[in-house]
Amino acid sequence: MGYPDTFEGFCVDSPKSWNKFHKSELKPKPFEDNDIDVEIECCGVCGSDVHTVTGGWGEFEGPLCVGHEVVGRAVNVGKKVKNIKKGDRVGVGAQVWACLKCDTCKEANENYCPHLVDTYNAKYEDGSTAHGGWANYIRAHEYFTFKIPDALESHIAAPLLCAGITTYSPLVRAGVGPGKTVGVIGIGGLGHLALQWSAALGAETYTLTHSPNKADDAKKLGAKEVIVTTDKGFAKKWAFKFDFLLNCADMTHTFNMPDYMSMLKVGGTFHMVGIPDHPLPEMAPMAFTANAPKLSGSHLGNNQEMNAMLKLAADKGIKPLVETLDLSEAGCKEAVERVKENKVRYRFTLTGFDKVFGRK
């Protein structure tokens, strides 16, 4: 058939063939008045994509097209869409729909809507399937489609739509700014952006990493000092130091959590955005009694936070460090394998969509 009835994307069939991509026809949800179709220019590669295709976050039925850091042009705009017009350069992140009617949505927490639809590996209420951005088109509700500032190149903007908002939102909601002391755990695809947000928001910002070879990068990105967590007794020097620890690593199940909790000020927060495949380590209640720390986590951010984050990135020149790969069976395979093996500094964006899908 073809657009607008069907899309085409690079897919995997099951966790057993997680790195074997092939082109497949995709059936999008019916187009509605608040929907926007985006002809995709490029799409980021997220750790979530790897957790999903490998089955780390659960089984799935293929063909599955991942990718939720989408940048492209609006080519079809529903008649009730207000703020985006045909031809606008726009982005779509890791959520494409919410009811926008429930109490949660009305409190500007649509990213926690009980009825939300993730960008891929998810179903709409009518049974339609949501498909990701390693494809020629994506269809999303206008509330989850965002104008990209002119100052941001497309391949740079793409990782902001998931990694960016995932790290920006919890910092803002925690009131991070001047007078606050923040530690960012893990300098990877998430952490290298969290460092930049925290510094740009005015907090005294530190890095906690098991990779001393990333110290120079961390300082360039805004870290005042680098704390190497493989050093014996690393936490003792920093006891009661931090208002907020943002854990961007997905290896939390290997942490000695009392060490990290001890570094928080009284009532401080250890907040997780890195999500491992495995359960968190057991913790005794005493880990919470010495300084009354909080343990929390979050999912993406809301519409207002996404727009504010994109503006901040454009105004302050905040950019992910990005390597590009050509979209293809081989490019997708290389991307997921290298992300799985932690062999990227610090994000991939798949490009060359025009060539693959035969556009002029």
TAFEN-V166864 format. One record per residue. N is the residue number from 0. RES is the residue in one letter. SS is DSSP state (A for helix, B for strand, O for the rest). PHI is phi as a letter, one per 20 degrees, with the letter a starting at -180 (* if undefined). OMEGA is omega in degrees with one decimal (999 if undefined). Layout:
BEGIN
n=(N:N)
res=(RES:RES)
ss=(SS:SS)
phi=(PHI:PHI)
omega=(OMEGA:OMEGA)
END
This chain:
BEGIN
n=(0:1:2:3:4:5:6:7:8:9:10:11:12:13:14:15:16:17:18:19:20:21:22:23:24:25:26:27:28:29:30:31:32:33:34:35:36:37:38:39:40:41:42:43:44:45:46:47:48:49:50:51:52:53:54:55:56:57:58:59:60:61:62:63:64:65:66:67:68:69:70:71:72:73:74:75:76:77:78:79:80:81:82:83:84:85:86:87:88:89:90:91:92:93:94:95:96:97:98:99:100:101:102:103:104:105:106:107:108:109:110:111:112:113:114:115:116:117:118:119:120:121:122:123:124:125:126:127:128:129:130:131:132:133:134:135:136:137:138:139:140:141:142:143:144:145:146:147:148:149:150:151:152:153:154:155:156:157:158:159:160:161:162:163:164:165:166:167:168:169:170:171:172:173:174:175:176:177:178:179:180:181:182:183:184:185:186:187:188:189:190:191:192:193:194:195:196:197:198:199:200:201:202:203:204:205:206:207:208:209:210:211:212:213:214:215:216:217:218:219:220:221:222:223:224:225:226:227:228:229:230:231:232:233:234:235:236:237:238:239:240:241:242:243:244:245:246:247:248:249:250:251:252:253:254:255:256:257:258:259:260:261:262:263:264:265:266:267:268:269:270:271:272:273:274:275:276:277:278:279:280:281:282:283:284:285:286:287:288:289:290:291:292:293:294:295:296:297:298:299:300:301:302:303:304:305:306:307:308:309:310:311:312:313:314:315:316:317:318:319:320:321:322:323:324:325:326:327:328:329:330:331:332:333:334:335:336:337:338:339:340:341:342:343:344:345:346:347:348:349:350:351:352:353:354:355:356:357:358:359)
res=(M:G:Y:P:D:T:F:E:G:F:C:V:D:S:P:K:S:W:N:K:F:H:K:S:E:L:K:P:K:P:F:E:D:N:D:I:D:V:E:I:E:C:C:G:V:C:G:S:D:V:H:T:V:T:G:G:W:G:E:F:E:G:P:L:C:V:G:H:E:V:V:G:R:A:V:N:V:G:K:K:V:K:N:I:K:K:G:D:R:V:G:V:G:A:Q:V:W:A:C:L:K:C:D:T:C:K:E:A:N:E:N:Y:C:P:H:L:V:D:T:Y:N:A:K:Y:E:D:G:S:T:A:H:G:G:W:A:N:Y:I:R:A:H:E:Y:F:T:F:K:I:P:D:A:L:E:S:H:I:A:A:P:L:L:C:A:G:I:T:T:Y:S:P:L:V:R:A:G:V:G:P:G:K:T:V:G:V:I:G:I:G:G:L:G:H:L:A:L:Q:W:S:A:A:L:G:A:E:T:Y:T:L:T:H:S:P:N:K:A:D:D:A:K:K:L:G:A:K:E:V:I:V:T:T:D:K:G:F:A:K:K:W:A:F:K:F:D:F:L:L:N:C:A:D:M:T:H:T:F:N:M:P:D:Y:M:S:M:L:K:V:G:G:T:F:H:M:V:G:I:P:D:H:P:L:P:E:M:A:P:M:A:F:T:A:N:A:P:K:L:S:G:S:H:L:G:N:N:Q:E:M:N:A:M:L:K:L:A:A:D:K:G:I:K:P:L:V:E:T:L:D:L:S:E:A:G:C:K:E:A:V:E:R:V:K:E:N:K:V:R:Y:R:F:T:L:T:G:F:D:K:V:F:G:R:K)
ss=(O:O:O:O:O:O:B:B:B:B:B:B:O:O:A:A:A:O:O:O:O:B:B:B:B:B:O:O:O:O:O:O:O:O:B:B:B:B:B:B:B:B:B:B:B:O:A:A:A:A:A:A:A:O:O:O:O:O:O:O:O:O:O:B:O:O:O:O:O:B:B:B:B:B:B:B:B:O:O:O:O:O:O:O:O:O:O:O:B:B:B:B:O:O:B:B:B:O:O:O:O:O:A:A:A:A:O:O:O:A:A:A:O:O:O:O:B:B:O:O:O:B:B:O:O:O:O:O:B:B:O:O:O:O:B:O:B:B:B:B:B:A:A:A:B:B:B:O:O:O:O:O:O:A:A:A:A:A:A:A:A:O:A:A:A:A:A:A:A:A:A:A:A:O:O:O:O:O:O:O:B:B:B:B:B:O:O:O:O:O:A:A:A:A:A:A:A:A:A:A:O:O:O:B:B:B:B:B:B:O:O:A:A:A:A:A:A:A:A:A:O:O:O:O:B:B:B:B:O:O:O:O:O:O:O:A:A:A:O:O:O:B:B:B:B:B:B:O:O:O:O:A:A:A:O:O:A:A:A:A:A:O:O:B:B:B:B:B:B:B:B:B:O:O:O:O:O:O:O:O:O:O:O:O:A:A:A:A:O:O:O:O:O:B:B:B:B:O:O:O:O:O:A:A:A:A:A:A:A:A:A:A:A:A:A:A:O:O:O:O:O:B:B:B:B:B:O:O:A:A:A:A:A:A:A:A:A:A:A:A:O:O:O:O:O:O:B:B:B:B:B:O:A:A:A:A:O:O:O:O)
phi=(*:o:f:e:f:c:d:c:b:e:c:d:e:a:g:f:c:f:d:d:e:b:f:b:f:c:d:f:f:g:f:c:f:d:e:c:e:d:e:e:e:b:b:f:d:d:g:f:f:f:g:f:f:e:n:f:d:p:f:b:d:e:f:d:d:e:o:c:c:e:c:a:d:f:d:b:c:f:f:e:f:d:d:c:c:g:n:f:e:c:c:c:e:e:c:d:a:b:f:m:c:f:g:f:f:f:e:m:c:f:f:d:g:f:d:g:d:f:f:b:l:b:d:f:f:e:n:f:d:e:d:e:e:e:b:e:c:c:d:b:f:g:f:d:c:c:f:e:g:g:f:d:f:g:f:e:f:g:f:f:f:c:g:f:f:f:e:f:g:f:f:f:f:e:m:f:r:g:n:d:d:c:d:d:e:n:d:c:f:e:f:f:e:g:g:f:f:g:f:f:f:o:e:f:d:c:d:d:b:e:d:g:f:e:f:f:g:g:f:f:e:p:f:f:b:d:d:e:e:e:f:f:m:g:f:f:f:d:g:m:e:d:f:b:d:d:e:d:e:d:d:g:f:e:f:e:g:g:g:f:f:f:e:e:f:g:m:f:c:d:d:d:c:f:d:f:f:d:f:f:f:f:c:f:g:f:f:d:e:f:b:l:f:d:c:b:b:b:c:l:a:e:g:f:f:f:f:f:f:f:f:f:f:f:f:e:m:e:c:f:e:c:d:d:c:f:f:a:g:f:f:f:f:f:f:f:f:f:f:f:e:l:d:b:c:c:c:d:c:e:c:m:f:g:f:f:d:m:e:e)
omega=(-179.3:-177.4:8.4:-176.3:178.2:172.9:176.8:-178.4:177.1:-168.1:167.2:-174.5:-178.4:175.4:179.4:178.3:-169.8:-177.7:-179.1:-174.6:176.5:176.4:179.6:175.1:-177.5:178.9:-180.0:173.6:174.1:-179.8:-179.4:-170.9:179.7:-176.9:174.8:170.5:-179.7:170.4:-165.3:175.4:-179.2:-179.9:178.7:176.1:-173.4:173.2:177.1:178.1:-178.3:176.6:-177.6:-174.8:178.9:-178.3:-178.7:178.8:176.9:178.7:176.2:175.6:178.7:-1.1:-179.1:175.2:-179.0:-179.2:179.4:171.7:-165.0:170.7:178.3:-178.0:174.6:-177.3:175.1:-173.5:180.0:-172.3:177.7:179.1:-172.4:-165.6:-179.5:178.9:179.2:-179.7:178.6:172.2:-171.4:176.8:174.6:-179.0:-170.3:177.1:-178.0:-177.7:167.1:-175.9:-179.4:-178.7:-175.2:-179.5:-179.8:178.3:-179.2:176.8:-179.1:175.4:-177.9:175.7:173.8:-179.7:179.0:-176.9:-173.1:175.3:174.2:-174.2:176.7:-178.3:-176.8:-179.6:169.8:-178.6:178.7:179.7:177.5:-178.5:173.4:-177.7:-175.0:-166.5:172.2:-168.9:-179.4:-179.8:168.7:179.8:-176.7:173.9:-177.5:-176.4:-178.7:176.6:-166.7:174.0:178.1:178.7:-178.6:-176.2:-177.1:173.8:-173.5:-176.6:175.2:-179.0:-172.5:-178.3:178.6:-172.2:169.9:-179.2:-178.7:-176.4:179.0:-179.4:-179.8:-173.4:-178.1:177.4:179.8:-178.3:176.9:179.8:-179.6:-179.9:179.0:-179.6:178.7:176.9:-172.1:171.6:177.6:-177.1:178.6:-179.9:178.4:-176.5:176.0:-171.2:-177.4:173.2:178.3:176.8:-177.2:177.9:-176.2:179.2:-179.5:178.0:173.1:-179.7:169.4:-165.7:179.4:174.9:170.1:-174.8:172.8:-176.6:-179.4:-178.7:177.5:-175.1:-179.0:177.2:-176.8:-179.3:176.9:-177.6:173.9:-179.2:175.2:-178.8:-178.9:179.4:-177.4:-171.4:174.5:175.9:-178.7:177.8:-174.6:-172.0:-171.7:-178.8:-171.2:179.6:177.6:-175.0:-162.9:170.0:-170.6:171.0:179.1:-178.0:-179.7:179.4:177.1:178.7:-175.5:-179.3:178.4:-175.0:164.1:-169.3:178.6:176.7:-176.7:180.0:-178.5:-178.4:-177.5:169.9:177.7:-178.5:179.1:-171.1:166.7:-170.5:-174.7:166.5:169.0:-173.2:-179.9:175.7:-170.7:177.8:175.2:177.7:176.0:179.0:175.7:179.0:-178.8:178.5:-177.0:-171.4:-175.2:-176.3:176.9:-178.3:176.6:177.2:-174.5:177.9:-178.4:-178.1:176.1:-179.6:-177.7:-176.9:-177.2:179.0:178.7:-179.5:178.2:179.5:179.3:177.3:179.1:178.7:179.9:-176.7:-174.1:-179.5:179.1:-175.5:168.4:172.8:-165.9:168.7:-179.9:174.5:177.0:175.6:178.3:173.9:-178.8:-180.0:177.7:179.3:179.5:-177.3:-176.2:179.9:-178.1:175.1:178.9:-178.9:179.8:-179.3:175.4:172.4:-2.7:177.2:169.4:165.0:175.1:-177.4:178.9:-178.7:-179.7:-178.2:-175.6:-173.5:169.6:177.2:177.7:999)
END
